[in-house]
Amino acid sequence: MNEHERNLEPHGGNIYRFMEEFGIKKDEIIDFSASINPLGVPKSVASEIKDNIKYLCNYPDPDAKHLTQAIARHSGVDPQHILCGNGSTELIYLTVRALKPEKVLIPMPTFSEYEQAFKNMHPEGGIKEKISYFVMWEKNSFEINPEKFIAAMSGNDSSATYKSSLATSVDMAFLCNPNNPTSGLLGKEDVLKIAEAAKNLKCYLVVDEAFIDFVPEESVAKEVRNNPYLIVLRSLTKFYALSGMRIGYGVFPSSVLDTINRHKEPWTVNTIAQLAGIAALNDISYRNQTFKVIRNEKRVLEDGFKLLGITYFQSPVNFYLTKHENAPKILASLRSKGILVRDCSNFMGLDGSYMRVAVKSNRDNMRLLKELAHLCRQ
């Protein structure tokens, strides 16, 4: 195992392994590898946690009823369609485990857990013929063409796949929207066009909207009630900086909710997480401040990237996919200074020249640009 492999993580945000390897204290690390709101935990959430610590002796509500109602008010979705989970990642695995798809379509590059959840259903291996990969090309700014994606779902477009071309339609397709790590956003009407085709094919379309809070008008969560094959997964951890709390929810059609519930473990959303989620969703001031800060700091980063000759892809969210020929050297040098940036070379379809950079506070962003200026001039 070489130096690159030792430091390459399947996800960003593993500051604990970094602390062990480099002997750097937690408060000395600047983590651009995890795309978390730079405002940090909302004060309303911190206050709610402090006030309710004494209730940790009680089991949490297994139905997360009050949190579900808060989500319904916030999203405009019928609470009967909502199921809370231990982050949206739990719900990815739960959905696959419960619905047991035989053939799946997965975009690339995208979040790795869709493929891993499917692989977990087939521990004996032999899944090469069961997965089709829809390639998003850099020359097209990693955008998804809805018609080609629909053709790939039906098994009629071999040009849209990377490793395998399925002769028949798939049982389940995944869309990460906005996509991680490319930040590409598929407009609401295009997602609904794909969802309608999925319904006709009797293929479950799982839309992961973990970052949709940054562009809430593009969510398709409200449309689940009209489509028995549309599933939408959401997260409260990115926008509200609650990654360590693990709070997510899924919007499921009525036809699959019983099946999903039968496969779900009890008490996966703890008492404090439920209270924190409610407080966060009710914090309008925090939400408004987030949009302002993200907008301003994205301008800072984009100006810096342009000045330094670092390629970046347009982003509606709180992170950027960037590209530089000396990325491995840049990543290693930044790590030595306690600055973590996401190495994207383990995303299928990307290589070692790609890095994902979160939008952080002005102080942190300026520190990153200063270090990058030094490295890019070498």
C-alpha positions in Angstrom: 0.0 0.0 0.0 1.5 3.3 -1.0 1.3 6.8 0.6 -1.6 7.8 -1.6 -3.6 4.6 -0.8 -3.1 5.0 2.9 -4.5 8.5 2.9 -7.4 7.9 0.5 -10.7 7.7 2.3 -14.1 6.6 0.8 -15.6 9.7 2.3 -14.5 13.1 3.4 -14.4 14.2 7.0 -12.4 11.4 8.6 -10.4 13.7 10.8 -9.8 11.0 13.4 -7.6 8.9 11.2 -5.8 12.0 10.1 -5.2 13.0 13.7 -3.6 9.6 14.4 -1.3 9.7 11.3 -0.1 13.2 11.5 -0.3 13.9 15.3 -2.4 17.1 14.7 -5.0 18.2 17.2 -8.6 18.4 16.2 -8.8 22.2 16.6 -5.8 22.6 14.4 -7.5 20.9 11.4 -9.3 22.8 8.7 -11.5 20.2 7.0 -12.5 21.1 3.4 -13.1 17.4 2.6 -16.6 17.4 4.2 -19.2 19.7 2.7 -20.7 21.0 5.9 -22.3 24.4 6.6 -19.5 26.8 7.7 -21.9 28.5 10.2 -21.6 25.3 12.3 -24.3 23.9 14.6 -27.2 26.3 14.9 -27.4 28.0 18.3 -31.0 26.9 18.6 -29.9 23.3 18.3 -27.2 23.7 20.9 -29.7 25.2 23.3 -32.2 22.4 22.7 -29.6 19.8 23.4 -28.5 21.5 26.6 -32.0 21.7 27.8 -32.9 18.1 27.2 -29.8 16.2 28.2 -31.6 15.1 31.4 -34.1 13.1 29.2 -31.4 10.8 27.8 -32.4 8.1 30.3 -35.6 7.6 28.2 -35.8 5.6 25.1 -36.4 7.7 22.0 -39.8 7.8 20.2 -39.4 4.9 17.7 -41.7 6.7 15.3 -40.0 10.1 15.6 -43.5 11.5 15.5 -42.7 15.1 16.4 -39.7 15.2 14.1 -41.8 13.7 11.3 -44.4 16.4 11.8 -41.7 19.2 11.7 -40.3 17.7 8.4 -43.8 17.6 6.9 -44.4 21.3 7.8 -41.0 22.2 6.4 -41.2 20.2 3.2 -44.9 20.3 2.4 -45.0 16.5 2.3 -47.7 14.4 3.9 -46.2 12.9 7.2 -47.7 9.5 6.2 -45.0 9.3 3.5 -42.0 10.3 5.7 -39.7 7.9 7.5 -36.8 9.2 9.6 -33.4 7.5 9.7 -29.9 7.7 11.0 -28.8 10.0 8.2 -29.8 9.4 4.6 -27.1 6.8 4.2 -29.0 4.4 6.5 -32.0 4.9 4.3 -30.0 4.1 1.1 -29.1 0.7 2.5 -32.6 0.2 4.0 -34.2 0.9 0.6 -32.1 -1.6 -1.2 -32.4 -4.2 1.5 -36.2 -3.9 1.6 -37.0 -3.7 -2.1 -34.3 -6.2 -3.3 -33.6 -4.9 -6.8 -32.1 -7.4 -9.2 -30.7 -4.9 -11.7 -29.7 -1.3 -10.9 -28.5 1.8 -12.8 -26.0 4.0 -11.1 -24.5 7.2 -12.5 -20.8 7.8 -12.4 -19.1 9.6 -10.8 -21.4 9.8 -7.8 -21.8 8.8 -4.1 -20.3 5.4 -3.6 -22.9 4.1 -1.1 -25.5 3.3 -3.8 -23.2 0.7 -5.3 -22.0 -0.6 -1.9 -25.6 -1.0 -0.7 -26.4 -3.2 -3.8 -23.1 -5.2 -3.4 -24.1 -5.9 0.2 -27.2 -7.7 -1.1 -24.9 -10.0 -3.1 -22.0 -10.9 -0.8 -21.3 -13.9 -3.0 -20.2 -11.6 -5.8 -21.1 -12.0 -9.5 -22.9 -8.7 -9.8 -21.1 -7.4 -12.9 -24.1 -8.2 -15.1 -26.5 -6.7 -12.5 -25.2 -3.1 -12.5 -25.2 -0.6 -15.3 -23.2 2.6 -15.0 -24.4 5.8 -16.6 -21.4 7.9 -17.5 -21.3 11.6 -16.9 -18.6 13.1 -19.0 -16.4 16.0 -18.2 -16.7 17.4 -21.7 -20.5 17.8 -20.9 -19.7 19.3 -17.5 -20.8 16.0 -15.9 -24.4 16.7 -16.8 -27.1 14.0 -17.2 -29.1 13.9 -20.4 -32.6 12.8 -19.3 -33.5 11.0 -22.5 -30.2 9.0 -22.4 -30.8 8.2 -18.7 -34.3 7.0 -19.5 -32.9 4.9 -22.4 -30.3 3.4 -20.0 -33.0 2.6 -17.5 -34.9 0.7 -20.2 -31.7 -1.2 -21.3 -31.9 0.2 -24.8 -28.8 2.5 -24.8 -25.5 0.6 -24.5 -23.6 3.8 -25.2 -24.8 5.2 -21.8 -23.1 2.4 -19.8 -19.6 1.9 -18.7 -19.1 -1.6 -17.6 -22.2 -3.5 -18.6 -25.1 -3.1 -21.0 -28.3 -4.6 -19.7 -30.7 -6.0 -22.3 -33.7 -5.4 -20.1 -34.9 -2.5 -17.9 -33.5 -2.1 -14.4 -35.4 -2.5 -11.2 -33.9 0.5 -9.5 -32.1 3.6 -10.6 -30.2 6.2 -8.5 -29.9 9.9 -9.0 -27.9 12.1 -6.6 -29.3 15.6 -7.1 -27.3 17.8 -6.7 -24.7 15.3 -7.5 -21.8 14.4 -5.2 -18.9 15.1 -6.1 -19.6 17.0 -9.3 -22.3 19.3 -7.8 -24.3 19.0 -11.1 -28.0 19.8 -10.7 -30.7 18.2 -12.8 -33.7 20.6 -13.0 -36.9 19.5 -11.3 -38.8 19.0 -14.6 -36.0 16.7 -16.0 -36.1 14.7 -12.8 -39.9 14.3 -13.0 -39.5 13.3 -16.7 -37.2 10.5 -15.6 -39.5 9.6 -12.7 -42.5 9.3 -15.1 -40.5 7.0 -17.3 -39.4 5.0 -14.2 -43.1 4.5 -13.3 -43.9 3.2 -16.8 -40.9 0.8 -16.6 -41.9 -0.2 -13.0 -38.4 0.8 -11.9 -37.9 2.5 -8.6 -36.1 5.8 -9.0 -34.2 6.8 -5.8 -33.4 10.5 -5.8 -30.9 11.4 -3.2 -31.4 15.1 -2.3 -28.8 15.3 0.5 -27.8 18.8 -0.8 -31.1 20.0 -2.1 -31.6 22.5 0.8 -29.2 24.8 -1.0 -31.6 24.8 -4.0 -34.9 23.9 -2.3 -37.1 24.9 -5.3 -35.7 21.9 -7.2 -36.8 19.2 -4.8 -39.2 16.6 -6.1 -40.2 15.3 -2.6 -43.8 16.6 -3.0 -44.2 14.5 -6.2 -43.8 11.2 -4.4 -47.6 11.1 -3.7 -48.2 11.0 -7.4 -45.7 8.3 -8.3 -45.5 4.8 -6.7 -42.0 4.3 -8.0 -40.4 7.6 -6.9 -38.4 7.6 -3.6 -36.7 10.8 -2.3 -34.0 10.7 0.4 -33.1 13.9 2.3 -30.5 14.8 4.9 -30.4 17.4 7.7 -26.6 16.9 8.3 -25.2 19.0 5.4 -27.2 22.2 5.5 -27.6 22.3 9.3 -24.0 21.2 10.1 -25.3 18.2 12.1 -23.1 15.4 10.6 -22.2 13.9 13.9 -25.9 13.7 14.9 -26.9 11.6 11.9 -30.4 12.8 10.9 -32.1 12.0 7.6 -35.4 11.1 6.2 -37.0 9.4 3.2 -40.2 10.2 1.4 -41.7 6.9 0.3 -44.8 6.0 -1.7 -47.5 4.4 0.3 -47.2 1.2 -1.7 -43.7 0.4 -0.3 -43.8 1.9 3.3 -44.9 -1.3 5.0 -42.1 -3.2 3.3 -39.6 -0.6 4.2 -40.7 -0.5 7.8 -40.5 -4.3 8.2 -36.8 -4.1 7.3 -35.9 -1.1 9.5 -34.2 -1.5 12.8 -35.9 0.3 15.8 -34.6 3.4 17.5 -32.1 4.5 14.8 -32.9 8.2 15.5 -32.0 9.0 19.0 -33.8 11.4 21.4 -31.3 14.3 21.0 -31.2 13.9 17.2 -35.0 14.2 17.0 -35.0 17.3 19.1 -32.1 18.8 17.2 -33.8 18.1 13.9 -36.9 20.0 15.0 -34.9 23.0 16.2 -32.9 23.2 13.1 -35.9 23.0 10.7 -37.6 25.8 12.7 -34.5 28.1 12.6 -35.4 30.5 9.8 -32.7 33.0 10.7 -30.0 30.3 10.4 -31.3 29.3 7.0 -31.3 32.9 5.7 -27.8 33.5 7.1 -26.6 30.3 5.4 -27.7 31.4 2.0 -25.9 34.8 2.5 -22.6 33.4 3.7 -22.5 30.6 1.1 -23.2 33.1 -1.7 -20.5 35.4 -0.6 -17.8 32.8 0.1 -18.5 31.0 -3.2 -17.6 34.2 -4.9 -14.3 34.3 -2.9 -13.4 30.8 -3.9 -14.3 31.2 -7.5 -12.2 34.3 -7.9 -9.3 32.5 -6.2 -9.6 29.4 -8.4 -9.6 31.6 -11.6 -6.6 33.6 -10.5 -4.6 30.4 -9.7 -5.6 28.6 -12.8 -7.5 25.8 -11.0 -10.3 24.4 -13.1 -13.6 24.3 -11.2 -17.1 23.2 -12.2 -20.1 25.4 -11.7 -21.9 24.6 -8.4 -25.3 25.5 -6.9 -24.3 24.0 -3.5 -21.6 24.4 -0.8 -18.7 22.5 -2.5 -16.8 22.5 -5.8 -15.3 19.8 -7.9 -11.9 21.2 -9.0 -9.1 19.9 -11.3 -5.4 20.5 -11.3 -2.6 18.5 -12.9 -0.6 18.6 -9.6 -3.5 17.6 -7.4 -1.7 14.7 -5.6 1.2 17.0 -4.7 -1.2 19.8 -3.6 -3.2 17.4 -1.5 -0.1 16.0 0.3 1.3 19.4 1.0 -2.1 20.7 2.4 -2.4 17.6 4.6 1.0 18.4 6.1 -0.3 21.8 7.2 -3.5 20.3 8.7 -5.8 21.2 5.7 -7.9 18.4 4.4 -9.3 18.5 0.8 -11.2 15.6 -0.7 -9.1 13.4 -3.0 -11.6 12.4 -5.7 -9.5 9.7 -7.4 -11.5 6.9 -5.8 -14.7 8.1 -7.4 -15.4 5.9 -10.4 -14.9 8.0 -13.5 -12.4 10.5 -11.9 -8.7 10.4 -11.6 -6.0 11.8 -9.3 -6.3 15.3 -10.8 -9.7 16.0 -9.2 -10.3 17.5 -5.8 -13.5 18.4 -4.0 -13.4 21.6 -2.0 -16.1 22.6 0.6 -17.1 26.2 1.0 -16.1 27.3 4.5 -15.7 30.5 6.5 -14.0 33.5 4.9 -11.0 33.0 7.2 -10.6 29.3 6.2 -11.2 30.0 2.5 -8.6 32.7 2.5 -6.1 30.4 4.3 -6.7 27.7 1.6 -6.3 30.1 -1.3 -3.1 31.4 0.3 -1.6 27.9 0.5 -2.9 27.0 -3.0 -1.2 30.2 -4.4 2.1 29.0 -3.0 1.7 25.5 -4.3 0.4 26.4 -7.7 3.4 28.7 -8.4 5.9 25.9 -7.7 
